[in-house]
Amino acid sequence: MTTDTAVGAGASPSRWSRLAVRSESLAVLAILMVGLSILSPYFLSVSNFLNILLATSVIGVLAYGATFVIAAAGIDLSLGSVLGLSGVVGALAINELGVPWPLGILLCLVTGALCGLINGLLNTRAGIPAFIATLGMLGVARGLALVLTNGVPVYGLADPVVYLGQGRPLGIPTPVIIFLLVGAIAHFVLAYTRFGKYAVVIGDNEAAARAMGVRVQRHRVALYVVSGAMAGIAGLLFIARVNSGDPTAGLNYELTAITATILGGTNLFGGRATIVGTLIGALIMGVLQNGLNLLAVSSFYQQMAIGTVLVLAVWLDQINRTRRLR
């Protein structure tokens, strides 16, 4: 059995394959950066690179969560809406209910994890396909966020929470530090723990996973909980950056997060996943959006560009998969 998280005899081939995918992703990133540096004189600057990393941090954390789910051949279309709901719950708890800010932060994560738990149970226990279950959660979470706030953003958060989004220790934005720290933890879990390895094995061959003694149903639920918790962290970073809980936050972010995940080399149909690749994919999306903004490209065309990149990423992934099977 060949998986991205190498196990046993398949370790060497999978490592070479993983490096090849990352090389392709890095090549795309490099081409984008060279092209944009030629087209815009403002692109190559320290402040702009920090802006790219800052803008990438929220999408990147969402993409980490998507990587765990997609590794096991799942999908989570509710990421953006869960981000919005988690942020609203945290903001309301701190601003309206007056709970201590650490508890407000915890509520962001718990809200996201609970949404992930529901997604997982709907998929595994109720037998609803992940596409439908998470699409339903997309609507429910967004609607609940609007109901809780009457469609009006909740302004004003505790200073320690705002620091998580606007602080700059050593000149580095706090969200960037959190983005990289969460990425390091996610990489370790996916690549070096049974939890992560089992996720990839389930996506590669579910029957083999069952034969190994993996409790597939329970593991899928846990993966959706991780994805939801990541959306909760992303929701926290979002409200901390803008100092408000916006019920429309994260609109269409799931598309960008999934695109970043596939661009980084994670197989849309499971069995291969890499957090390092996802980080590179998130940077590609961040550089692309930043460059389009610098070139004053309309947001309507930017959405078209993201959709096009997603289709191309899946197409190229299919080509690579076909080559490996020959």
Solvent accessible surface area in square Angstrom, and as a share of the most:
residue,aa,sasa,rsa
1,M,116,0.52
2,T,80,0.46
3,T,6,0.03
4,D,6,0.03
5,T,7,0.04
6,A,22,0.17
7,V,71,0.41
8,G,65,0.62
9,A,111,0.86
10,G,14,0.14
11,A,21,0.16
12,S,67,0.43
13,P,76,0.48
14,S,3,0.02
15,R,129,0.47
16,W,183,0.64
17,S,22,0.14
18,R,47,0.17
19,L,92,0.46
20,A,52,0.41
21,V,11,0.06
22,R,41,0.15
23,S,65,0.42
24,E,83,0.37
25,S,4,0.03
26,L,94,0.47
27,A,50,0.39
28,V,60,0.35
29,L,20,0.10
30,A,51,0.40
31,I,126,0.64
32,L,39,0.20
33,M,58,0.26
34,V,90,0.52
35,G,28,0.27
36,L,13,0.07
37,S,28,0.18
38,I,136,0.69
39,L,115,0.57
40,S,5,0.03
41,P,115,0.72
42,Y,155,0.59
43,F,0,0.00
44,L,114,0.57
45,S,41,0.27
46,V,116,0.67
47,S,71,0.46
48,N,10,0.05
49,F,67,0.28
50,L,38,0.19
51,N,71,0.36
52,I,5,0.03
53,L,51,0.25
54,L,29,0.14
55,A,55,0.43
56,T,3,0.01
57,S,0,0.00
58,V,3,0.02
59,I,14,0.07
60,G,0,0.00
61,V,0,0.00
62,L,0,0.00
63,A,0,0.00
64,Y,0,0.00
65,G,0,0.00
66,A,1,0.01
67,T,0,0.00
68,F,3,0.01
69,V,2,0.01
70,I,1,0.00
71,A,0,0.00
72,A,1,0.01
73,A,49,0.38
74,G,8,0.08
75,I,30,0.15
76,D,4,0.02
77,L,30,0.15
78,S,0,0.00
79,L,1,0.00
80,G,0,0.00
81,S,3,0.02
82,V,3,0.02
83,L,1,0.01
84,G,0,0.00
85,L,6,0.03
86,S,0,0.00
87,G,1,0.01
88,V,0,0.00
89,V,33,0.19
90,G,0,0.00
91,A,0,0.00
92,L,32,0.16
93,A,3,0.03
94,I,21,0.11
95,N,57,0.29
96,E,111,0.50
97,L,136,0.68
98,G,59,0.57
99,V,33,0.19
100,P,88,0.55
101,W,103,0.36
102,P,70,0.44
103,L,78,0.39
104,G,0,0.00
105,I,32,0.16
106,L,95,0.47
107,L,53,0.27
108,C,1,0.00
109,L,54,0.27
110,V,75,0.43
111,T,18,0.11
112,G,0,0.00
113,A,24,0.19
114,L,96,0.48
115,C,9,0.05
116,G,1,0.01
117,L,65,0.32
118,I,71,0.36
119,N,2,0.01
120,G,0,0.00
121,L,70,0.35
122,L,60,0.30
123,N,29,0.15
124,T,12,0.07
125,R,157,0.57
126,A,62,0.48
127,G,57,0.55
128,I,56,0.28
129,P,84,0.53
130,A,16,0.13
131,F,113,0.47
132,I,94,0.48
133,A,5,0.04
134,T,1,0.00
135,L,78,0.39
136,G,39,0.37
137,M,15,0.07
138,L,53,0.26
139,G,41,0.40
140,V,96,0.55
141,A,0,0.00
142,R,30,0.11
143,G,30,0.28
144,L,80,0.40
145,A,0,0.00
146,L,67,0.33
147,V,108,0.62
148,L,76,0.38
149,T,12,0.07
150,N,134,0.69
151,G,39,0.37
152,V,89,0.51
153,P,40,0.25
154,V,12,0.07
155,Y,150,0.57
156,G,33,0.32
157,L,19,0.09
158,A,30,0.23
159,D,119,0.62
160,P,53,0.33
161,V,0,0.00
162,V,22,0.13
163,Y,114,0.43
164,L,40,0.20
165,G,4,0.04
166,Q,98,0.43
167,G,6,0.05
168,R,116,0.42
169,P,44,0.28
170,L,179,0.89
171,G,41,0.39
172,I,72,0.36
173,P,3,0.02
174,T,12,0.07
175,P,0,0.00
176,V,2,0.01
177,I,68,0.35
178,I,33,0.17
179,F,1,0.00
180,L,87,0.43
181,L,107,0.53
182,V,19,0.11
183,G,4,0.04
184,A,60,0.47
185,I,102,0.52
186,A,2,0.02
187,H,52,0.23
188,F,115,0.48
189,V,40,0.23
190,L,4,0.02
191,A,26,0.20
192,Y,142,0.54
193,T,37,0.22
194,R,183,0.67
195,F,56,0.23
196,G,0,0.00
197,K,61,0.26
198,Y,58,0.22
199,A,0,0.00
200,V,0,0.00
201,V,3,0.02
202,I,3,0.02
203,G,13,0.12
204,D,57,0.30
205,N,69,0.35
206,E,63,0.28
207,A,74,0.57
208,A,22,0.17
209,A,0,0.00
210,R,120,0.44
211,A,93,0.72
212,M,98,0.44
213,G,58,0.56
214,V,11,0.06
215,R,158,0.58
216,V,2,0.01
217,Q,67,0.30
218,R,142,0.52
219,H,21,0.09
220,R,34,0.13
221,V,15,0.08
222,A,34,0.26
223,L,2,0.01
224,Y,5,0.02
225,V,44,0.25
226,V,39,0.22
227,S,0,0.00
228,G,2,0.02
229,A,27,0.21
230,M,18,0.08
231,A,0,0.00
232,G,0,0.00
233,I,33,0.17
234,A,0,0.00
235,G,0,0.00
236,L,12,0.06
237,L,0,0.00
238,F,34,0.14
239,I,2,0.01
240,A,0,0.00
241,R,81,0.30
242,V,74,0.43
243,N,53,0.27
244,S,7,0.04
245,G,0,0.00
246,D,38,0.20
247,P,1,0.00
248,T,69,0.40
249,A,6,0.05
250,G,2,0.02
251,L,110,0.55
252,N,70,0.36
253,Y,61,0.23
254,E,19,0.09
255,L,55,0.27
256,T,8,0.05
257,A,0,0.00
258,I,11,0.06
259,T,0,0.00
260,A,0,0.00
261,T,0,0.00
262,I,5,0.03
263,L,29,0.14
264,G,0,0.00
265,G,3,0.03
266,T,0,0.00
267,N,8,0.04
268,L,44,0.22
269,F,97,0.40
270,G,6,0.05
271,G,6,0.06
272,R,19,0.07
273,A,1,0.01
274,T,5,0.03
275,I,3,0.01
276,V,54,0.31
277,G,0,0.00
278,T,0,0.00
279,L,42,0.21
280,I,13,0.07
281,G,0,0.00
282,A,1,0.00
283,L,32,0.16
284,I,4,0.02
285,M,1,0.01
286,G,8,0.07
287,V,6,0.03
288,L,25,0.12
289,Q,53,0.24
290,N,24,0.12
291,G,1,0.01
292,L,28,0.14
293,N,94,0.48
294,L,64,0.32
295,L,66,0.33
296,A,93,0.72
297,V,46,0.26
298,S,44,0.29
299,S,71,0.46
300,F,161,0.67
301,Y,133,0.51
302,Q,19,0.09
303,Q,83,0.37
304,M,125,0.56
305,A,27,0.21
306,I,2,0.01
307,G,24,0.23
308,T,75,0.44
309,V,31,0.18
310,L,36,0.18
311,V,102,0.58
312,L,86,0.43
313,A,6,0.05
314,V,31,0.18
315,W,145,0.51
316,L,91,0.45
317,D,9,0.04
318,Q,67,0.30
319,I,52,0.26
320,N,26,0.13
321,R,88,0.32
322,T,64,0.37
323,R,155,0.57
324,R,101,0.37
325,L,142,0.71
326,R,222,0.81
